[in-house]
Amino acid sequence: MKFLQLFALAIMTSLLFTNCVEDEPESDIKTIELGATLTASMGSDLSTQVYVNLSEALITDVPVNTWELAFENNGEAIRTNSAKKVAVTVPSEGSFDEVTSDQGLVYVYDAEDGDLSKTALAGWELNVPYILDLGIDQNGNTLGKKKLMITAHSSTGISIQYANLDGSGLITDTVVFDGGDFTFYSLISEQTVTVEPANWDFVLTGVSLRTGAPCAALGPGAVPGINCDVYRLSTTAMINHYNGVELAVDDPFADLEQNDDPTSEKNLKTIEDSNYELLTLNDYYSLGSSDAGDAIGRSWLNILTPHSSAIYKVYDFITYLVKDQDGNYYKVRFLAYKGGDNAENGNPTFEYARLEE
């Protein structure tokens, strides 16, 4: 009888232990994704910026028209949203109230390489008026212009005032810096906005590029936006160099010219010419890495002639070796620009995997 009691007690103890293990919350277990194939849905009009987190196989979509200005939290740089053609010009008037027109003025854009010393507002000064072109919406419609002045700046925030060029709609605001690298602000919604996720490795975004001649080269016949200084949107990929992301490039045909001629030698190369499967961690070190914001840039993509046909060449034989901000290493290659279910332009598809030793 005593044996049966002990046996029953052992069974009950075993069942109790088993039930406790099964009831552990699944949220305590985190699985790290080692690789994936992802499509970034930017849209054919490039109306979405897509942030990519490789370690979590996570993409975060942010509507381009969310913001116009980004204030550096630990510095003095100010970025403009080149993805929607935001631009800046400096009027001759020294007083905010005296600024009423931008006639004859030439607008400048942030440099496409992400260099903070070459933004449209680089070298800005307190109490100096600027004119801000708010860019375009997702339908290509212009959003108007504002005159802008920065009235104070500290380690915790920045004070601005802005209004329509005729002086109406005056807004005075103090932007308190958040915990990220930049605090983003919308002059359209008159508030700070959340844009960048906490962790990301690169962002696929539009960028304003000048096509044709600069106006300075044409002299009196120059008409900005008509026969010179014409800007168009193009797709680029910017790495998170603010947080230590670095990148090396394996391009088996780096010595070949990259151009828009469909018959050029480099444009005839295919994914079969890629070293992707063979690359290891040692290659990251031997190739040499870069922390430039445009270390990927537009090097993975080209629009072929005739440009009106919208035929894009994706250089799927190029592999990008990425070190993320946590010290993990990945290899990435772009597979298509017309990805997704509808096979439309503006949907880059790429694959990646962990770099092994």
C-alpha contacts under 8 A as a table, 3 or more apart, distances in Angstrom:
res1	aa1	res2	aa2	distance
1	M	4	L	5.19
1	M	5	Q	6.39
2	K	5	Q	5.14
2	K	6	L	6.34
3	F	6	L	5.19
3	F	7	F	6.14
4	L	7	F	5.00
4	L	8	A	6.11
5	Q	8	A	5.21
5	Q	9	L	6.19
6	L	9	L	5.06
6	L	10	A	6.23
7	F	10	A	5.15
7	F	11	I	6.41
8	A	11	I	5.18
8	A	12	M	6.29
9	L	12	M	5.18
9	L	13	T	6.16
10	A	13	T	5.14
10	A	14	S	6.17
11	I	14	S	5.09
11	I	15	L	6.22
12	M	15	L	5.14
12	M	16	L	6.11
13	T	16	L	5.11
13	T	17	F	6.20
14	S	17	F	5.21
14	S	18	T	6.16
15	L	18	T	5.06
15	L	19	N	6.16
16	L	19	N	5.25
16	L	20	C	6.34
17	F	20	C	5.18
17	F	21	V	6.46
18	T	21	V	5.30
18	T	22	E	6.38
19	N	22	E	5.13
19	N	23	D	6.17
20	C	23	D	5.21
20	C	24	E	6.69
21	V	24	E	5.61
24	E	28	D	7.99
25	P	28	D	5.97
26	E	29	I	5.64
27	S	30	K	7.01
32	I	55	S	6.61
32	I	56	E	6.27
33	E	36	A	7.59
33	E	55	S	6.14
33	E	56	E	5.61
33	E	57	A	6.21
34	L	55	S	6.88
34	L	353	A	6.02
34	L	354	R	5.79
35	G	54	L	7.67
35	G	55	S	7.98
35	G	57	A	7.10
35	G	351	E	7.50
35	G	352	Y	5.35
35	G	353	A	4.18
35	G	354	R	6.34
36	A	57	A	6.57
36	A	351	E	5.76
36	A	352	Y	5.76
36	A	353	A	6.78
37	T	349	T	7.09
37	T	350	F	5.70
37	T	351	E	4.16
37	T	352	Y	6.56
38	L	57	A	7.76
38	L	349	T	5.64
38	L	350	F	5.65
38	L	351	E	6.33
39	T	339	G	6.31
39	T	340	G	6.24
39	T	347	N	6.17
39	T	348	P	5.60
39	T	349	T	4.21
39	T	350	F	6.52
40	A	50	V	6.17
40	A	59	I	7.26
40	A	204	L	7.57
40	A	347	N	5.38
40	A	348	P	5.39
40	A	349	T	6.37
41	S	48	T	7.20
41	S	50	V	7.25
41	S	61	D	7.81
41	S	340	G	7.65
41	S	346	G	6.60
41	S	347	N	4.67
41	S	348	P	7.08
42	M	45	D	7.62
42	M	46	L	5.06
42	M	47	S	6.09
42	M	48	T	4.55
42	M	49	Q	6.12
42	M	50	V	6.60
42	M	204	L	7.64
42	M	205	T	7.36
42	M	346	G	5.17
42	M	347	N	5.68
42	M	348	P	7.80
43	G	46	L	4.94
43	G	47	S	5.94
43	G	48	T	6.52
43	G	344	E	7.77
43	G	345	N	7.01
43	G	346	G	4.68
43	G	347	N	6.22
44	S	47	S	7.72
44	S	344	E	6.57
44	S	345	N	4.99
44	S	346	G	4.41
44	S	347	N	7.44
45	D	138	Q	6.71
45	D	139	N	7.79
45	D	346	G	7.15
46	L	49	Q	7.51
46	L	64	V	7.88
46	L	83	A	7.78
46	L	138	Q	7.95
46	L	205	T	7.11
46	L	206	G	5.85
46	L	233	L	7.89
46	L	235	T	7.52
46	L	346	G	6.21
47	S	63	P	6.05
47	S	64	V	5.21
47	S	65	N	7.37
47	S	84	K	7.89
47	S	137	D	7.99
47	S	138	Q	5.47
47	S	206	G	7.97
48	T	61	D	6.28
48	T	62	V	5.56
48	T	63	P	4.50
48	T	64	V	5.02
48	T	205	T	7.09
49	Q	61	D	5.87
49	Q	62	V	5.14
49	Q	63	P	6.20
49	Q	64	V	5.86
49	Q	203	V	6.85
49	Q	204	L	5.87
49	Q	205	T	4.71
49	Q	206	G	7.30
50	V	59	I	6.39
50	V	60	T	5.56
50	V	61	D	4.70
50	V	62	V	6.33
50	V	203	V	5.43
50	V	204	L	5.11
50	V	205	T	6.51
51	Y	59	I	5.47
51	Y	60	T	5.00
51	Y	61	D	6.54
51	Y	62	V	7.98
51	Y	196	E	7.46
51	Y	197	P	7.51
51	Y	200	W	6.12
51	Y	201	D	7.46
51	Y	202	F	6.03
51	Y	203	V	4.27
51	Y	204	L	6.46
52	V	57	A	7.50
52	V	58	L	5.95
52	V	59	I	4.62
52	V	60	T	6.61
52	V	200	W	5.42
52	V	201	D	5.77
52	V	202	F	5.47
52	V	203	V	5.91
52	V	204	L	7.94
53	N	56	E	5.81
53	N	57	A	5.88
53	N	58	L	5.05
53	N	59	I	6.22
53	N	199	N	6.48
53	N	200	W	4.44
53	N	201	D	5.38
53	N	202	F	7.38
54	L	57	A	4.88
54	L	58	L	6.59
54	L	200	W	7.57
54	L	201	D	6.71
54	L	330	Y	7.88
55	S	58	L	7.80
55	S	328	N	7.84
60	T	197	P	7.27
62	V	66	T	7.39
62	V	195	V	6.42
63	P	66	T	5.65
64	V	67	W	7.06
64	V	83	A	6.54
64	V	84	K	6.46
64	V	138	Q	7.99
65	N	68	E	7.62
65	N	84	K	6.79
65	N	136	I	7.94
65	N	137	D	6.23
65	N	138	Q	7.38
66	T	186	S	6.59
66	T	193	V	7.26
66	T	195	V	7.68
67	W	70	A	7.80
67	W	81	N	6.82
67	W	184	F	6.34
67	W	185	Y	5.47
67	W	186	S	4.39
67	W	187	L	7.45
67	W	193	V	7.12
68	E	80	T	5.66
68	E	81	N	5.03
68	E	86	V	6.56
68	E	134	L	6.65
68	E	184	F	7.62
68	E	185	Y	6.25
68	E	186	S	5.36
68	E	187	L	6.70
69	L	78	I	6.78
69	L	79	R	5.73
69	L	80	T	4.75
69	L	81	N	6.26
69	L	184	F	5.87
69	L	185	Y	5.28
69	L	186	S	6.69
70	A	78	I	5.62
70	A	79	R	4.96
70	A	80	T	6.35
70	A	81	N	7.80
70	A	182	F	5.71
70	A	183	T	5.47
70	A	184	F	4.32
70	A	185	Y	6.14
71	F	76	E	7.31
71	F	77	A	6.33
71	F	78	I	4.75
71	F	79	R	6.56
71	F	177	F	7.88
71	F	182	F	5.21
71	F	183	T	5.14
71	F	184	F	6.37
71	F	185	Y	7.94
72	E	75	G	5.34
72	E	76	E	5.85
72	E	77	A	5.29
72	E	78	I	6.08
72	E	79	R	7.93
72	E	181	D	6.12
72	E	182	F	4.51
72	E	183	T	6.58
73	N	76	E	7.62
73	N	155	S	7.38
73	N	156	T	7.60
73	N	157	G	7.81
73	N	177	F	5.73
73	N	178	D	7.19
73	N	179	G	7.68
73	N	180	G	7.06
73	N	181	D	5.56
73	N	182	F	5.22
73	N	183	T	6.52
74	N	155	S	6.98
74	N	181	D	7.13
75	G	155	S	7.82
77	A	116	L	6.09
77	A	117	S	7.44
77	A	119	T	7.92
77	A	121	L	7.77
77	A	122	A	6.65
78	I	116	L	7.59
78	I	119	T	7.08
78	I	121	L	6.12
78	I	122	A	7.01
79	R	110	D	7.00
79	R	116	L	7.30
79	R	119	T	5.98
79	R	120	A	7.32
79	R	121	L	7.14
80	T	86	V	6.00
80	T	87	A	6.97
80	T	109	Y	7.61
80	T	110	D	6.49
80	T	119	T	7.30
80	T	120	A	6.96
80	T	121	L	7.83
81	N	84	K	5.97
81	N	85	K	6.69
81	N	86	V	5.35
82	S	85	K	4.74
82	S	86	V	5.33
82	S	87	A	7.34
82	S	109	Y	6.70
82	S	110	D	6.43
82	S	206	G	7.20
82	S	207	V	5.17
82	S	208	S	5.32
83	A	86	V	7.53
83	A	205	T	6.40
83	A	206	G	4.32
83	A	207	V	4.60
83	A	208	S	6.25
83	A	233	L	6.97
84	K	134	L	7.99
84	K	135	G	5.29
84	K	136	I	5.49
84	K	137	D	7.01
84	K	206	G	7.45
84	K	207	V	7.67
84	K	208	S	7.62
84	K	233	L	7.86
85	K	109	Y	7.65
85	K	133	D	7.89
85	K	134	L	7.43
85	K	135	G	4.51
85	K	136	I	6.41
85	K	207	V	7.63
85	K	208	S	5.78
85	K	231	Y	7.92
85	K	233	L	7.58
86	V	109	Y	7.04
86	V	132	L	7.15
86	V	133	D	5.41
86	V	134	L	5.04
86	V	135	G	4.37
86	V	136	I	7.76
87	A	107	Y	5.78
87	A	108	V	5.47
87	A	109	Y	4.90
87	A	110	D	7.61
87	A	120	A	6.70
87	A	132	L	5.92
87	A	133	D	5.09
87	A	134	L	7.11
87	A	135	G	7.07
88	V	107	Y	5.16
88	V	108	V	5.40
88	V	109	Y	6.64
88	V	120	A	5.84
88	V	121	L	7.01
88	V	130	Y	6.92
88	V	131	I	5.72
88	V	132	L	4.74
88	V	133	D	6.15
89	T	105	L	6.64
89	T	106	V	6.13
89	T	107	Y	4.61
89	T	108	V	6.30
89	T	130	Y	6.07
89	T	131	I	5.32
89	T	132	L	6.73
90	V	105	L	7.60
90	V	129	P	7.05
90	V	130	Y	4.92
90	V	131	I	6.20
91	P	94	G	7.74
91	P	99	V	7.02
91	P	102	D	6.91
91	P	105	L	7.16
91	P	129	P	7.11
91	P	130	Y	6.35
91	P	131	I	7.00
93	E	96	F	7.56
93	E	98	E	6.16
93	E	99	V	6.00
93	E	129	P	7.70
94	G	98	E	7.51
94	G	128	V	6.48
94	G	129	P	6.66
95	S	98	E	5.29
95	S	99	V	6.83
95	S	128	V	7.26
95	S	129	P	6.59
96	F	99	V	5.64
96	F	128	V	7.38
96	F	129	P	5.26
96	F	147	K	7.47
96	F	148	L	7.76
96	F	149	M	7.08
97	D	100	T	7.70
97	D	167	G	6.96
99	V	129	P	7.69
99	V	147	K	7.28
99	V	165	L	6.63
99	V	166	D	7.96
100	T	165	L	4.75
100	T	166	D	5.34
100	T	167	G	7.37
101	S	165	L	6.24
101	S	166	D	7.94
102	D	105	L	5.51
102	D	131	I	7.43
106	V	224	P	6.82
108	V	120	A	5.60
109	Y	119	T	6.73
109	Y	120	A	4.94
109	Y	208	S	7.22
110	D	114	G	7.45
110	D	118	K	6.26
110	D	119	T	4.01
110	D	120	A	4.74
110	D	121	L	7.94
111	A	114	G	6.03
111	A	115	D	6.60
111	A	118	K	5.61
111	A	119	T	5.81
111	A	120	A	7.67
112	E	115	D	7.83
112	E	207	V	6.48
112	E	208	S	7.28
112	E	209	L	7.32
112	E	294	D	7.66
113	D	292	A	7.51
113	D	293	G	5.91
113	D	294	D	4.96
113	D	297	G	7.41
114	G	118	K	7.81
114	G	119	T	7.83
114	G	238	M	7.61
114	G	292	A	7.92
114	G	293	G	5.36
114	G	294	D	6.65
115	D	118	K	5.50
115	D	119	T	7.01
115	D	293	G	7.15
116	L	119	T	5.61
116	L	122	A	7.27
117	S	122	A	5.73
117	S	123	G	7.89
118	K	121	L	8.00
118	K	122	A	5.85
119	T	122	A	4.99
121	L	124	W	5.45
124	W	128	V	7.92
125	E	128	V	5.83
125	E	150	I	7.37
126	L	149	M	7.28
126	L	150	I	5.28
126	L	151	T	5.41
126	L	152	A	6.58
127	N	149	M	5.77
127	N	150	I	5.67
127	N	151	T	5.17
128	V	149	M	5.84
128	V	150	I	7.10
129	P	147	K	6.68
129	P	148	L	5.69
129	P	149	M	4.79
129	P	150	I	7.82
130	Y	147	K	5.63
130	Y	148	L	5.10
130	Y	149	M	6.20
131	I	145	K	6.87
131	I	146	K	5.71
131	I	147	K	4.32
131	I	148	L	5.86
132	L	145	K	5.55
132	L	146	K	5.20
132	L	147	K	6.03
132	L	148	L	6.72
133	D	143	L	7.72
133	D	144	G	6.28
133	D	145	K	4.53
133	D	146	K	6.66
134	L	142	T	7.54
134	L	143	L	5.47
134	L	144	G	5.75
134	L	145	K	5.61
134	L	146	K	7.38
135	G	142	T	5.82
135	G	143	L	5.72
135	G	144	G	7.23
136	I	139	N	7.56
136	I	140	G	5.23
136	I	141	N	5.16
136	I	142	T	4.41
136	I	143	L	5.42
137	D	140	G	5.29
137	D	141	N	5.44
137	D	142	T	6.61
137	D	143	L	6.72
138	Q	141	N	7.45
145	K	164	N	6.61
145	K	165	L	7.01
146	K	162	Y	6.29
146	K	163	A	5.42
146	K	164	N	4.76
146	K	165	L	5.81
147	K	162	Y	5.43
147	K	163	A	5.54
147	K	164	N	6.20
147	K	165	L	5.81
148	L	160	I	7.16
148	L	161	Q	5.86
148	L	162	Y	4.36
148	L	163	A	6.89
149	M	160	I	5.71
149	M	161	Q	5.42
149	M	162	Y	6.37
150	I	153	H	7.73
150	I	158	I	7.42
150	I	159	S	5.94
150	I	160	I	4.47
150	I	161	Q	6.56
151	T	158	I	7.77
151	T	159	S	5.45
151	T	160	I	5.60
151	T	161	Q	7.32
152	A	158	I	5.65
152	A	159	S	4.93
152	A	160	I	7.26
153	H	157	G	6.04
153	H	158	I	4.36
153	H	159	S	6.33
154	S	157	G	5.42
154	S	158	I	6.28
156	T	176	V	6.01
156	T	177	F	5.54
157	G	174	T	6.84
157	G	175	V	5.36
157	G	176	V	4.34
157	G	177	F	5.02
158	I	174	T	5.69
158	I	175	V	5.22
158	I	176	V	6.73
158	I	177	F	7.79
159	S	172	T	7.55
159	S	173	D	5.77
159	S	174	T	4.16
159	S	175	V	6.05
160	I	172	T	5.93
160	I	173	D	5.50
160	I	174	T	6.29
160	I	175	V	7.78
161	Q	170	L	7.13
161	Q	171	I	5.48
161	Q	172	T	4.31
161	Q	173	D	6.26
162	Y	170	L	5.78
162	Y	171	I	5.42
162	Y	172	T	6.72
163	A	166	D	7.79
163	A	167	G	5.59
163	A	168	S	5.95
163	A	169	G	5.22
163	A	170	L	4.32
163	A	171	I	6.21
164	N	167	G	5.25
164	N	168	S	5.38
164	N	169	G	6.06
164	N	170	L	7.19
165	L	168	S	7.40
167	G	170	L	6.55
171	I	190	E	7.90
175	V	192	T	7.14
176	V	183	T	7.98
177	F	182	F	7.59
177	F	183	T	5.62
178	D	182	F	7.50
178	D	183	T	5.90
180	G	183	T	6.89
180	G	198	A	7.27
181	D	242	Y	7.27
183	T	192	T	7.09
183	T	193	V	7.74
183	T	194	T	7.96
184	F	192	T	5.61
184	F	193	V	5.56
184	F	194	T	6.69
184	F	195	V	6.75
185	Y	190	E	7.48
185	Y	191	Q	5.81
185	Y	192	T	4.25
185	Y	193	V	5.72
186	S	189	S	5.45
186	S	190	E	5.50
186	S	191	Q	5.59
186	S	192	T	6.18
186	S	193	V	6.87
187	L	190	E	4.65
187	L	191	Q	6.93
197	P	200	W	6.60
200	W	203	V	7.63
200	W	240	N	6.76
201	D	239	I	5.80
201	D	240	N	5.26
201	D	245	V	6.44
201	D	324	D	6.08
201	D	325	Q	7.53
202	F	237	A	6.44
202	F	238	M	5.35
202	F	239	I	4.07
202	F	240	N	5.51
203	V	237	A	5.53
203	V	238	M	5.35
203	V	239	I	6.47
203	V	240	N	7.75
204	L	235	T	7.09
204	L	236	T	5.87
204	L	237	A	4.53
204	L	238	M	6.67
205	T	235	T	5.81
205	T	236	T	5.61
205	T	237	A	6.32
205	T	238	M	7.80
206	G	233	L	5.83
206	G	234	S	5.31
206	G	235	T	4.61
206	G	236	T	6.02
207	V	233	L	5.37
207	V	234	S	5.37
207	V	235	T	6.26
207	V	236	T	6.57
208	S	231	Y	5.89
208	S	232	R	5.53
208	S	233	L	4.74
208	S	234	S	6.53
209	L	231	Y	5.18
209	L	232	R	5.43
209	L	233	L	6.19
209	L	234	S	6.84
210	R	214	P	8.00
210	R	229	D	5.83
210	R	230	V	5.55
210	R	231	Y	4.34
210	R	232	R	6.52
211	T	228	C	7.75
211	T	229	D	6.70
211	T	230	V	5.47
211	T	231	Y	5.86
211	T	232	R	7.06
212	G	227	N	7.70
212	G	228	C	6.03
212	G	229	D	6.79
212	G	230	V	6.72
213	A	217	A	6.78
213	A	218	L	7.66
213	A	227	N	7.73
213	A	228	C	5.18
213	A	229	D	6.41
214	P	217	A	5.68
214	P	218	L	7.35
214	P	228	C	5.38
214	P	229	D	5.09
215	C	218	L	5.42
215	C	219	G	6.99
215	C	222	A	5.35
215	C	223	V	7.15
215	C	224	P	6.33
215	C	227	N	7.91
215	C	228	C	4.96
215	C	229	D	5.78
216	A	219	G	5.95
216	A	222	A	7.57
218	L	221	G	5.96
218	L	222	A	5.22
218	L	228	C	7.80
219	G	222	A	5.75
222	A	227	N	6.51
222	A	228	C	6.36
223	V	226	I	5.44
223	V	227	N	5.64
223	V	228	C	6.25
224	P	227	N	6.49
224	P	228	C	5.26
224	P	229	D	5.45
224	P	230	V	6.95
225	G	228	C	5.74
225	G	229	D	5.37
225	G	230	V	4.48
225	G	231	Y	7.26
226	I	229	D	7.57
226	I	230	V	6.43
227	N	230	V	7.06
235	T	298	R	6.69
235	T	346	G	7.93
236	T	294	D	7.90
236	T	296	I	7.68
236	T	297	G	4.84
236	T	298	R	4.83
237	A	294	D	6.69
237	A	296	I	5.69
237	A	297	G	4.69
237	A	298	R	6.63
238	M	293	G	5.24
238	M	294	D	5.04
238	M	295	A	7.10
238	M	296	I	6.46
238	M	297	G	5.88
239	I	245	V	6.51
239	I	246	E	7.48
239	I	291	D	7.91
239	I	292	A	7.65
239	I	293	G	5.22
239	I	294	D	6.59
239	I	295	A	6.92
239	I	296	I	7.23
240	N	243	N	5.87
240	N	244	G	6.95
240	N	245	V	5.41
240	N	293	G	6.83
241	H	244	G	5.13
241	H	245	V	4.91
241	H	246	E	6.59
241	H	291	D	5.53
241	H	292	A	6.62
241	H	293	G	5.75
242	Y	245	V	7.44
243	N	325	Q	5.93
244	G	291	D	7.38
244	G	324	D	7.05
244	G	325	Q	5.19
245	V	291	D	6.60
245	V	322	V	7.18
245	V	323	K	5.62
245	V	324	D	4.77
245	V	325	Q	5.21
246	E	289	S	6.11
246	E	290	S	5.48
246	E	291	D	4.63
246	E	292	A	7.74
246	E	322	V	5.96
246	E	323	K	5.27
246	E	324	D	6.89
247	L	289	S	4.99
247	L	290	S	5.31
247	L	291	D	6.52
247	L	295	A	6.55
247	L	296	I	7.93
247	L	320	Y	6.60
247	L	321	L	5.45
247	L	322	V	4.55
247	L	323	K	6.18
248	A	284	Y	5.90
248	A	287	L	6.15
248	A	288	G	5.81
248	A	289	S	4.26
248	A	290	S	6.24
248	A	295	A	7.94
248	A	320	Y	5.91
248	A	321	L	4.97
248	A	322	V	6.60
249	V	287	L	6.97
249	V	289	S	7.64
249	V	318	I	7.22
249	V	319	T	6.00
249	V	320	Y	4.77
249	V	321	L	6.08
250	D	275	N	7.65
250	D	287	L	7.26
250	D	318	I	5.79
250	D	319	T	5.11
250	D	320	Y	6.32
250	D	321	L	7.59
251	D	254	A	5.21
251	D	317	F	6.99
251	D	318	I	4.74
251	D	319	T	6.62
252	P	273	D	7.66
252	P	274	S	7.15
252	P	275	N	7.54
252	P	317	F	7.44
252	P	318	I	7.11
253	F	256	L	5.49
253	F	266	K	6.99
254	A	257	E	7.72
256	L	265	E	7.29
256	L	266	K	6.00
257	E	266	K	6.78
258	Q	266	K	6.40
258	Q	267	N	7.51
259	N	264	S	7.52
259	N	267	N	7.90
259	N	302	N	7.34
259	N	304	L	7.90
260	D	302	N	6.43
260	D	303	I	6.09
260	D	304	L	4.35
260	D	305	T	5.75
261	D	264	S	5.45
261	D	267	N	7.45
261	D	304	L	5.95
261	D	305	T	6.04
262	P	267	N	5.97
262	P	268	L	7.49
262	P	304	L	5.84
262	P	305	T	6.72
263	T	267	N	6.55
263	T	268	L	6.67
264	S	267	N	5.43
264	S	268	L	6.61
265	E	268	L	5.33
265	E	269	K	6.95
266	K	269	K	5.46
267	N	313	K	6.92
267	N	315	Y	7.79
269	K	272	E	7.94
269	K	273	D	6.59
269	K	315	Y	7.95
269	K	317	F	7.44
270	T	273	D	5.65
270	T	274	S	7.47
270	T	315	Y	7.42
270	T	316	D	6.58
270	T	317	F	6.07
271	I	274	S	5.26
271	I	315	Y	7.79
271	I	316	D	5.12
271	I	317	F	4.68
272	E	317	F	7.16
273	D	317	F	5.71
274	S	277	E	7.84
274	S	316	D	7.20
274	S	317	F	4.01
274	S	318	I	6.47
274	S	319	T	7.52
275	N	278	L	5.42
275	N	279	L	6.23
275	N	317	F	7.14
275	N	318	I	7.96
275	N	319	T	7.42
276	Y	279	L	5.60
276	Y	317	F	7.57
276	Y	318	I	7.94
276	Y	319	T	6.06
276	Y	331	K	7.45
276	Y	333	R	7.68
279	L	282	N	7.96
279	L	283	D	6.16
279	L	331	K	7.93
279	L	355	L	7.40
280	T	283	D	5.48
280	T	284	Y	7.20
280	T	355	L	5.39
280	T	356	E	5.27
280	T	357	E	5.47
281	L	284	Y	5.31
281	L	285	Y	7.03
281	L	329	Y	7.34
281	L	355	L	5.35
281	L	356	E	5.56
281	L	357	E	4.91
282	N	285	Y	5.40
282	N	286	S	6.23
282	N	357	E	6.53
283	D	286	S	4.95
283	D	287	L	5.82
284	Y	287	L	5.52
284	Y	288	G	6.40
284	Y	289	S	6.98
284	Y	321	L	6.09
285	Y	288	G	5.38
285	Y	289	S	7.15
290	S	295	A	6.43
291	D	295	A	6.85
292	A	295	A	5.17
293	G	296	I	7.87
293	G	297	G	7.71
294	D	297	G	4.20
294	D	298	R	7.85
296	I	299	S	6.05
296	I	300	W	7.20
296	I	320	Y	7.47
297	G	300	W	7.58
298	R	301	L	5.74
298	R	302	N	7.54
299	S	302	N	7.67
299	S	315	Y	7.91
300	W	314	V	5.81
300	W	315	Y	5.06
300	W	316	D	7.34
300	W	318	I	7.12
300	W	334	F	6.94
301	L	312	Y	6.78
301	L	313	K	5.70
301	L	314	V	4.67
301	L	315	Y	6.05
302	N	312	Y	5.56
302	N	313	K	5.18
302	N	314	V	6.68
303	I	307	H	6.30
303	I	310	A	6.55
303	I	311	I	5.82
303	I	312	Y	4.35
303	I	313	K	6.15
304	L	307	H	5.83
304	L	310	A	7.39
304	L	311	I	5.73
304	L	312	Y	5.85
304	L	313	K	6.71
305	T	308	S	7.57
305	T	309	S	7.44
305	T	311	I	7.70
306	P	309	S	5.78
306	P	310	A	7.75
307	H	310	A	5.52
307	H	311	I	7.14
312	Y	337	Y	7.13
314	V	334	F	6.89
314	V	335	L	6.65
314	V	336	A	6.03
314	V	337	Y	6.81
315	Y	318	I	5.80
315	Y	334	F	7.14
315	Y	335	L	7.82
316	D	319	T	7.50
316	D	333	R	5.98
316	D	334	F	5.39
316	D	335	L	5.40
316	D	336	A	7.90
317	F	333	R	7.45
318	I	333	R	6.36
318	I	334	F	7.96
319	T	331	K	6.44
319	T	332	V	5.63
319	T	333	R	4.90
320	Y	331	K	5.60
320	Y	332	V	5.02
320	Y	333	R	6.24
321	L	329	Y	7.07
321	L	330	Y	5.69
321	L	331	K	4.46
321	L	332	V	6.32
321	L	355	L	7.96
322	V	329	Y	5.54
322	V	330	Y	5.10
322	V	331	K	6.12
322	V	332	V	7.43
323	K	326	D	7.95
323	K	327	G	5.86
323	K	328	N	5.60
323	K	329	Y	4.54
323	K	330	Y	6.56
324	D	327	G	5.42
324	D	328	N	5.45
324	D	329	Y	6.45
325	Q	328	N	7.46
328	N	354	R	7.83
329	Y	354	R	5.93
329	Y	355	L	5.39
330	Y	352	Y	6.57
330	Y	353	A	5.51
330	Y	354	R	4.35
330	Y	355	L	4.86
331	K	352	Y	5.34
331	K	353	A	5.55
331	K	354	R	6.34
331	K	355	L	6.01
332	V	350	F	6.88
332	V	351	E	5.78
332	V	352	Y	4.31
332	V	353	A	6.92
333	R	350	F	5.57
333	R	351	E	5.68
333	R	352	Y	6.50
334	F	348	P	7.21
334	F	349	T	5.95
334	F	350	F	4.08
334	F	351	E	6.48
335	L	348	P	7.51
335	L	349	T	5.48
335	L	350	F	5.18
335	L	351	E	7.19
336	A	339	G	5.65
336	A	347	N	7.77
336	A	348	P	5.52
336	A	349	T	5.09
336	A	350	F	7.07
337	Y	344	E	7.72
337	Y	345	N	5.72
337	Y	346	G	6.06
337	Y	347	N	5.41
337	Y	348	P	4.15
337	Y	349	T	6.30
338	K	342	N	7.99
338	K	343	A	4.54
338	K	344	E	4.61
338	K	345	N	4.53
338	K	346	G	6.43
338	K	347	N	5.33
338	K	348	P	6.28
338	K	349	T	7.65
339	G	342	N	7.37
339	G	343	A	4.96
339	G	344	E	6.51
339	G	345	N	7.45
339	G	346	G	7.90
339	G	347	N	4.87
339	G	348	P	5.60
339	G	349	T	5.37
340	G	343	A	5.51
340	G	344	E	7.40
340	G	347	N	6.29
340	G	349	T	7.57
343	A	347	N	7.58
344	E	347	N	6.38
345	N	348	P	7.80
